[in-house]
Amino acid sequence: MLFWVLLVAGLAARYAAGMPRLGGLLLFCVPLIDVVLLATTVLSIRDGAEPTVWHGLSAAYLGITVVYGHRTIRWADAKFARRYAENPPPPPPKLYGRAAIADAWLGWLRFLLAYGISVGLIFGLVALVGGLDRGAPLLVWLNPLTKVLVYSLIWPILTTLWPGRAPTHPADPR
């Protein structure tokens, strides 16, 4: 939640309020949220807190934001720049043929990286609490993360089999 609050506040300051330095500072703080979340999770467990599903969620969240956070900030920045700085819209992506196949597999590989980071953090927390017996609540997140990883593999496979064709433009009747 704080990710989105700082993101919107930074972009609003940068574009809507015309304060680019403040906006840049707020946007710089967005990734710091991940550092604070990781530190508080580790400190909580190290100080003897019973591991919970919420500790596991923080590990899962961190893996995803490490991989997707920067892309999300860039996407939102482009939207705000278009709306408030009147930047031109980006060219439409080529989502057919080899470009579509490469884009689909690259997207899946990004999630595979997020999955790997999340799973690594979860098992790091399990080791920190002393093993699988105490760390069982942390492992709950392996199930949904693995399901998303497997289900998201459907899109690149389908795109590889049916990549689509370049759009055909009807002849100009003039």
Salt bridges, closest charged atoms under 4 A:
GLU50 OE1 - ARG134 NH2 3.77
ASP77 OD1 - ARG14 NH1 3.06
ASP172 OD1 - ARG174 NE 3.71
